[in-house]
C-alpha cells in the first residue's frame, strides 16, 4: 500500500492510516500509558514520538508549565513557533516542509501544542496530539493530588506541633497561677506587691486563653467529619456554657427558629465554629450589652448568627477577617487574639458545604453568620 | 468537719513545679500536704498514712491518673478524689467521673479554687448520708422526695416524672459534675447511656421551669462536654466558671 509521504492538508480526514503507522500508534499508546507520571511527561513524549514514528523533529509545548520539549533536529529554534500554535490556535500542515501543527486540548481548552516534522499522516498526528493532551492532563491531576496530599501532611504536622506546644505551656502556666494566687491568699501584701501579683495573674490568664484557643484550633484542623443529627438549641446551650469564661459579665440571649430544630453536621466542629463566633462577640461586645445567638431555618439551610454591640469592623476587612492570622486594625488594640479563630469557623462551615460572612456597622453592631446546608453534600439526610 | 486538725491532702502530680506551687501556699494556709510524683507511690502512701482528700493529676507517666484512681477507689471507696486536668481532656474527665472521681479541677487553677474544692469535697465526705426522702433546698428551689414535688420560692412547679427524676438526681449530687452517661442510666436505664440529645432536650425544658433566665442558668449549669452540675451555692454575681466558687453567695 502506497501512501503519499506528504500530508495533504486539504483532505485531512480522507487519508487512510497505513498499517505500519497503525502499529506505531499502538506502540505509542502503550508507551504513553506506561509513563511514570511522577516526573514531567513532556521530554519523554517528545523522544517517544521521535523514535516510534521516526519523526525528524518534535516540539511539544506545555502551557501549564510554560515549557517546551524538543527531540530530533530542528533547523530553526521551534520554541516560539510551537508556542504560537497554542496561542493563535493555528492547525496548519505545511506539505512543502512536512511540518505538522496541532493544538493540545483538554475539554476544549488549549493546554499546549505539538509541532512535528516527519512522514506522519494528519489523522495520526491528531491522534498523537490527543494522546499528549490526555497524558498532560493525567500528569497535572496527579501532581495536584500530590500537592494536596503534601499540604495535608504539612497541616497535620503543624497541628501536632501546635498541640504539643500548647500542652507543654499548661504546666508552667499552672505553676505560675498557683504561685501568684497563693501569694494573694496568704495575704500580707503591700498595695504595690498586690498590684504586681494581680498583673501576673491577669497575664497568666491571658496566656492561658491564647493557649486554649490554639489547642482548639489544632483540634479542628485535624478532624475528619463525623456527621450526626444535632439538636440546635441544646448545642447552643453547651457552647454558651463553655464560653462562660470568655463571656464574663456579658449576657446572652438565644433565639431558635423552632424548639426541635436540628441539623446533620459534625457536632464538635459546629460547636467549635459557634464557639469562635461567641468568643469573638464576647471580646468585642460593649460593656453591659447582650450578645444574641440566633438560629434561623431556611428551606435548604440553617443560618446561625451571633450578634454583638461594639465597634464596627471596616468593610474592607470583612472578607479577610476569615483568613488565618488576619486581625482587623481595630481589633489589635482592643482585644487579645491569635487571628486564627475565625479562620477555624470558616473552615468548619466550608467542611459542611456552608459558608460564613459578617455584617458590621456602628449603629447596628456586628453580626457573624454561618449557613449550613440542611442536607450536606455527600450525606443522605 | 473536724476543725481541730488540718485537712490532710495527698498531692499526686509528676510535675515538680506544680507540686511546689501547691505545697507552699497550701501549707502556709493551714493544710497538711504529702506528695507523690507517680500513681504507684500514691497507692503506697495511701496504705500507710491517713488522708482526707487526694488531688490526682490525670495525665502522668507510669500507671497514669485514671488507673491510679481505679485502684485508690477499690482501696478507699469514700475517700474524696479530685482530678487535676487540662481543659481539652474531656474524655478523660468523663472517664474519671464515671470511675468514681468526686470532681475535677481544670489547670491552670487558683489556690482559692483548690481550697474551695478541697473543703467542699471533704465536707461532703464527712456529712452523714442524707435520708432518701429528706427535702433538699438549694437557693430558691426545694424538692420534697416523699411527695415528688418541687417548689420555687415557695410556689409549686409542675414537672413531668422524668424532669423530676433528673432534677432530684442532680440536686442530690449538688456541687458535683454528673456525666451525661450517669444521669441517663440512673433516670432512664443503662441502655440509654448514649442518648445525650434526648437528655439535653429534657434539661432545656427543666431549665425553663426552674431558672429565672433559662439562657443563663444559675442552678442547672452545663459542664461543657462532660455533663451537668447543680450548683451547690447560687451566685449572686454571674461567674465565668462554675468551678471557682469564688464569688458564689447563697441567694437569700
HADDOCK unambig.tbl for C-alpha pairs under 7 A between the chains (distance, minus, plus):
assign (segid A and resid 170 and name CA) (segid B and resid 108 and name CA) 6.88 0.50 0.50
assign (segid A and resid 173 and name CA) (segid B and resid 108 and name CA) 6.13 0.50 0.50
assign (segid A and resid 174 and name CA) (segid B and resid 18 and name CA) 6.68 0.50 0.50
assign (segid A and resid 174 and name CA) (segid B and resid 107 and name CA) 5.71 0.50 0.50
assign (segid A and resid 174 and name CA) (segid B and resid 108 and name CA) 4.02 0.50 0.50
assign (segid A and resid 174 and name CA) (segid B and resid 109 and name CA) 6.40 0.50 0.50
assign (segid A and resid 175 and name CA) (segid B and resid 17 and name CA) 5.85 0.50 0.50
assign (segid A and resid 175 and name CA) (segid B and resid 18 and name CA) 4.85 0.50 0.50
assign (segid A and resid 175 and name CA) (segid B and resid 21 and name CA) 5.35 0.50 0.50
assign (segid A and resid 177 and name CA) (segid B and resid 108 and name CA) 6.24 0.50 0.50
assign (segid A and resid 177 and name CA) (segid B and resid 109 and name CA) 6.49 0.50 0.50
assign (segid A and resid 177 and name CA) (segid B and resid 110 and name CA) 5.96 0.50 0.50
assign (segid A and resid 178 and name CA) (segid B and resid 21 and name CA) 5.60 0.50 0.50
assign (segid A and resid 178 and name CA) (segid B and resid 22 and name CA) 6.26 0.50 0.50
assign (segid A and resid 178 and name CA) (segid B and resid 109 and name CA) 6.27 0.50 0.50
assign (segid A and resid 178 and name CA) (segid B and resid 110 and name CA) 5.11 0.50 0.50
assign (segid A and resid 178 and name CA) (segid B and resid 111 and name CA) 5.47 0.50 0.50
assign (segid A and resid 179 and name CA) (segid B and resid 21 and name CA) 5.03 0.50 0.50
assign (segid A and resid 181 and name CA) (segid B and resid 110 and name CA) 5.37 0.50 0.50
assign (segid A and resid 181 and name CA) (segid B and resid 111 and name CA) 5.58 0.50 0.50
assign (segid A and resid 182 and name CA) (segid B and resid 25 and name CA) 5.06 0.50 0.50
assign (segid A and resid 182 and name CA) (segid B and resid 111 and name CA) 5.36 0.50 0.50
assign (segid A and resid 185 and name CA) (segid B and resid 112 and name CA) 6.92 0.50 0.50
assign (segid A and resid 186 and name CA) (segid B and resid 25 and name CA) 6.80 0.50 0.50
assign (segid A and resid 186 and name CA) (segid B and resid 29 and name CA) 6.49 0.50 0.50
assign (segid A and resid 231 and name CA) (segid B and resid 197 and name CA) 6.75 0.50 0.50
assign (segid A and resid 234 and name CA) (segid B and resid 200 and name CA) 5.73 0.50 0.50
assign (segid A and resid 234 and name CA) (segid B and resid 201 and name CA) 6.64 0.50 0.50
assign (segid A and resid 234 and name CA) (segid B and resid 204 and name CA) 6.90 0.50 0.50
assign (segid A and resid 238 and name CA) (segid B and resid 222 and name CA) 6.37 0.50 0.50
assign (segid A and resid 238 and name CA) (segid B and resid 224 and name CA) 5.82 0.50 0.50
assign (segid A and resid 241 and name CA) (segid B and resid 222 and name CA) 5.69 0.50 0.50
assign (segid A and resid 241 and name CA) (segid B and resid 223 and name CA) 6.99 0.50 0.50
assign (segid A and resid 241 and name CA) (segid B and resid 224 and name CA) 6.12 0.50 0.50
assign (segid A and resid 242 and name CA) (segid B and resid 224 and name CA) 5.14 0.50 0.50
assign (segid A and resid 244 and name CA) (segid B and resid 240 and name CA) 4.65 0.50 0.50
assign (segid A and resid 244 and name CA) (segid B and resid 241 and name CA) 6.29 0.50 0.50
assign (segid A and resid 245 and name CA) (segid B and resid 240 and name CA) 4.15 0.50 0.50
assign (segid A and resid 245 and name CA) (segid B and resid 241 and name CA) 5.78 0.50 0.50
assign (segid A and resid 247 and name CA) (segid B and resid 240 and name CA) 6.96 0.50 0.50
assign (segid A and resid 248 and name CA) (segid B and resid 239 and name CA) 6.54 0.50 0.50
assign (segid A and resid 248 and name CA) (segid B and resid 240 and name CA) 5.16 0.50 0.50
assign (segid A and resid 249 and name CA) (segid B and resid 238 and name CA) 6.69 0.50 0.50
assign (segid A and resid 252 and name CA) (segid B and resid 215 and name CA) 6.76 0.50 0.50
assign (segid A and resid 252 and name CA) (segid B and resid 216 and name CA) 6.84 0.50 0.50
assign (segid A and resid 253 and name CA) (segid B and resid 215 and name CA) 6.32 0.50 0.50
assign (segid A and resid 254 and name CA) (segid B and resid 215 and name CA) 6.38 0.50 0.50
